[in-house]
Amino acid sequence: MPGKARVHELAKELGVDSKTVLAKLKEMGEFVKSASSTVEAPVARRLRGALEAGSAPAAPAPAAPAASSAAPSAPSAARP
């Protein structure tokens, strides 16, 4: 894509939300204010590379069952 690309267009292209793209751009040191901000082509290329490289290990999050197993014991102890 020659010229400038808007953040929301890049987000749609990459299949992520605009907040993710904004956060990654800020992490990369780019000044962006909103989803309608534009970025230069070289920045967009770096962003694509960064998000595509980081998209595979973005799934590990299922650590909630351990916390939920401790919750039922508290109400039974509260009853006389």
Contact map, one row per residue, 1 for C-alpha under 8 A:
11111000000000000000000000000000000000001000000000000000000000000000000000000000
11110000000000000000000000000000000000001000000000000000000000000000000000000000
11111000000000000000000000000000000000011000000000000000000000000000000000000000
11111100000000000000000000000000000001111000000000000000000000000000000000000000
10111110110000000000000000000000000001111001000000000000000000000000000000000000
00011111110000000000000000000000001111100000000000000000000000000000000000000000
00001111111000000100110000000000011111100000000000000000000000000000000000000000
00000111111100001100000000000000001100000000000000000000000000000000000000000000
00001111111110000000000000000000000000000000000000000000000000000000000000000000
00001111111111000000100000000000000000000001000000000000000000000000000000000000
00000011111111111101100000000000000000000000000000000000000000000000000000000000
00000001111111111100000000000000000000000000000000000000000000000000000000000000
00000000111111110000000000000000000000000000000000000000000000000000000000000000
00000000011111110000000000000000000000000000000100100000000000000000000000000000
00000000001111111000000000000000000000000000000000000000000000000000000000000000
00000000001111111101100000000000000000000000000000000000000000000000000000000000
00000001001100111111100000000000000000000000000000000000000000000000000000000000
00000011001100011111110000000000001000000000000000000000000000000000000000000000
00000000000000001111111000000000001000000000000000000000000000000000000000000000
00000000001000011111111100000000000000000000000000000000000000000000000000000000
00000010011000011111111110000000000000000000001000000000000000000000000000000000
00000010000000000111111111000001111000000000000000000000000000000000000000000000
00000000000000000011111111100000000000000000000000000000000000000000000000000000
00000000000000000001111111110000000000000000001000100000000000000000000000000000
00000000000000000000111111111111000000000000001000000000000000000000000000000000
00000000000000000000011111111111000000000000000000000000000000000000000000000000
00000000000000000000001111111100000000000000000000000000000000000000000000000000
00000000000000000000000111111100000000000000000000000000000000000000000000000000
00000000000000000000000011111110000000000000000000000000000000000000000000000000
00000000000000000000000011111111000000000000000000000000000000000000000000000000
00000000000000000000000011001111100000000000000000000000000000000000000000000000
00000000000000000000010011000111110011000000000000000000000000000000000000000000
00000000000000000000010000000011111010000000000000000000000000000000000000000000
00000010000000000000010000000001111110000000000000000000000000000000000000000000
00000111000000000110010000000000111110000000000000000000000000000000000000000000
00000111000000000000000000000000011111000000000000000000000000000000000000000000
00000110000000000000000000000001111111100000000000000000000000000000000000000000
00011110000000000000000000000001000111110000000000000000000000000000000000000000
00011110000000000000000000000000000011111011000000000000000000000000000000000000
00111000000000000000000000000000000001111111000000000000000000000000000000000000
11111000000000000000000000000000000000111111100000000000000000000000000000000000
00000000000000000000000000000000000000011111110000000000000000000000000000000000
00000000000000000000000000000000000000111111111000000000000000000000000000000000
00001000010000000000000000000000000000111111111100000000000000000000000000000000
00000000000000000000000000000000000000001111111110000000000000000000000000000000
00000000000000000000000000000000000000000111111111000000000000000000000000000000
00000000000000000000100110000000000000000011111111100000000000000000000000000000
00000000000001000000000000000000000000000001111111110000000000000000000000000000
00000000000000000000000000000000000000000000111111111000000000000000000000000000
00000000000000000000000000000000000000000000011111111100000000000000000000000000
00000000000001000000000100000000000000000000001111111110000000000000000000000000
00000000000000000000000000000000000000000000000111111111000000000000000000000000
00000000000000000000000000000000000000000000000011111111000000000000000000000000
00000000000000000000000000000000000000000000000001111111110000000000000000000000
00000000000000000000000000000000000000000000000000111111110000000000000000000000
00000000000000000000000000000000000000000000000000011111111000000000000000000000
00000000000000000000000000000000000000000000000000000111111100000000000000000000
00000000000000000000000000000000000000000000000000000111111100000000000000000000
00000000000000000000000000000000000000000000000000000001111110000000000000000000
00000000000000000000000000000000000000000000000000000000111111000000000000000000
00000000000000000000000000000000000000000000000000000000001111100000000000000000
00000000000000000000000000000000000000000000000000000000000111111000000000000000
00000000000000000000000000000000000000000000000000000000000011111110000000000000
00000000000000000000000000000000000000000000000000000000000001111111000000000000
00000000000000000000000000000000000000000000000000000000000001111111100000000000
00000000000000000000000000000000000000000000000000000000000000111111110000000000
00000000000000000000000000000000000000000000000000000000000000111111111000000000
00000000000000000000000000000000000000000000000000000000000000011111111100000000
00000000000000000000000000000000000000000000000000000000000000001111111100000000
00000000000000000000000000000000000000000000000000000000000000000111111111000000
00000000000000000000000000000000000000000000000000000000000000000011111111100000
00000000000000000000000000000000000000000000000000000000000000000001111111110000
00000000000000000000000000000000000000000000000000000000000000000000011111111000
00000000000000000000000000000000000000000000000000000000000000000000011111111100
00000000000000000000000000000000000000000000000000000000000000000000001111111110
00000000000000000000000000000000000000000000000000000000000000000000000111111110
00000000000000000000000000000000000000000000000000000000000000000000000011111111
00000000000000000000000000000000000000000000000000000000000000000000000001111111
00000000000000000000000000000000000000000000000000000000000000000000000000111111
00000000000000000000000000000000000000000000000000000000000000000000000000001111
